[in-house]
Amino acid sequence: MITLQGNFKRSFGLQKLSERLVRRLTMDRAAAVSRSADFALLLEPASKAPEGCLSVAVEGSGCEPSGASAFIELPRDCDHVTAGDVVRFEIAKQRFRILYRKNSDHNNFLVTERCDNYCLMCSQPPKSANDDWILDELFDVIRLLDEQTGGFGFTGGEPTLNDRFVELLKLCNDLITRCCDPCSLERAKVFRPILRRAVGIDCASRFDGWDSRLFRYFINPRPCRPS
């Protein structure tokens, strides 16, 4: 199984960095320095971290920090990371999570764990806590994606509960051609014209055509009240 999150193996010079960072990995040193708010430099094996940007290495690659340069070493089983990946770094907790893998055809982004249904077959019962920070982070992630990105998905919870989800879709309008699967028929009916007007793509529900009584038995619609 591919490791997508964990603890830093080593770190140096992180005192001046924000508590939470989202960065796209690059092997272009000039880009990492000139756009340090967007990029982190993925070091070549046996190289030293330059000044002026955050550098990332993998355990066992022979890379070292230098001077006061910001440097994070990921565990050995993260040797799959590559330029184009987008990673969240939690500086205070010394943790990381790979949010997007350039070399994967199966990238999916969690938008929220809230939902206005309680489906009998759902393996992830919805939570009520306000998790709008996830959507805030996704705006940063989408802006960092490679222009040649082939596609990705959005999952929940029910992504369409937050009106700002449409704004997120506008950012990736050139990368998607359809949006499917609000869990409820009611949400699909409301969201479909909004999505069509905003980004020119269609929205469908897996429950289109279901008998309403059967739908309500399986889906158990309910109000969603974030705490």
Beta strands, then each sheet from edge to edge (+ up, - down):
strand 1: 5-7
strand 2: 10-12
strand 3: 20-26
strand 4: 39-42
strand 5: 54-58
strand 6: 70-74
strand 7: 86-90
strand 8: 95-100
strand 9: 108-110
strand 10: 153-155
strand 11: 178-180
strand 12: 202-204
sheet 1: 1+ 8- 7+ 3- 4- 5- 6- 2+
sheet 2: 9+ 10+
sheet 3: 11+ 12+
end
